Amino acid sequence: MTPVRPLMLLTVVLAGLLGLKALSLADEAATLISERADAASAPPADDGHGGGGEDEHGADEPAEEVDEGPAPPAAPPPSATPAMRAAPTTAQLGLERRLAERRRSLDQREAELDTREQLLTVAEQRVDDRVSELEGLRDEVRGLLGMLDERRQAQIDSIVAVYSQLEPPAAADILTSMRETDEMTLLLVAEQLQNSNARKFAAIMAEMQPAFAAELTYMLRMRAEPPETTAEAEARLDAAAG
């Protein structure tokens, strides 16, 4: 067996150490290269300015493409839009014109109705005022007629009192002469005498001509009967007022 030389052994040992050293350096170099690659691929730190708008996967990574589908059709130019609208037909124009005329007619009719309503309101107010005025005048006339009737009745009562004091022949002659001059006063006095002093009136009629006494009796009876027609009533009122 050949003995191992110390120099050769030392050489082998040094070679092994150098190989281990080389492996260690290669490992460190790979680790350093990996760290630099990770640092380069990592997103930059946020400095408060929004990071310059870069994507979070780094500047070297391409942005993901988004499929937005088919593009919408382009809008027609403004000059072409009016040309695509259909022109109104003659029937449509006629219908619109008739509708406009009908609307104007309805508006005019409504205005006329409003004016007529206002005129009716004014007329009704005038009628109401006139009715109130006539009612006031009627009450006044009734008051005056009442006073007139009272005065006339007082005068008739005075005349009747005078005839009651006359002798029957004298009273008969006066009443007979009144037939031609004042028939209304004759009837009033004869009626009052008949109602207030029938005995005295009978004595006066006994002194009258039979024809006149009969005529006076007929006139008193007709005076006592109610009128049969409106014209007769108005005639009696006119005669009484005269």
Secondary structure, DSSP 4 states (H G I P E B T S, - for coil): -PPPPHHHHHHHHHHHHHHHHHHHHHHHHHHHHHHHHHHHHSPPPP-SSGGGG--TT-TTSPPPP----SPPPPPPPGGGHHHHSPPPPHHHHHHHHHHHHHHHHHHHHHHHHHHHHHHHHHHHHHHHHHHHHHHHHHHHHHHHHHHHHHHHHHHHHHHHHHHHHS-HHHHHHHHHHHHHH-HHHHHHHHHHHHHH-HHHHHHHHHTS-HHHHHHHHHHHHHHHSPPSSHHHHHHHHHHHH-
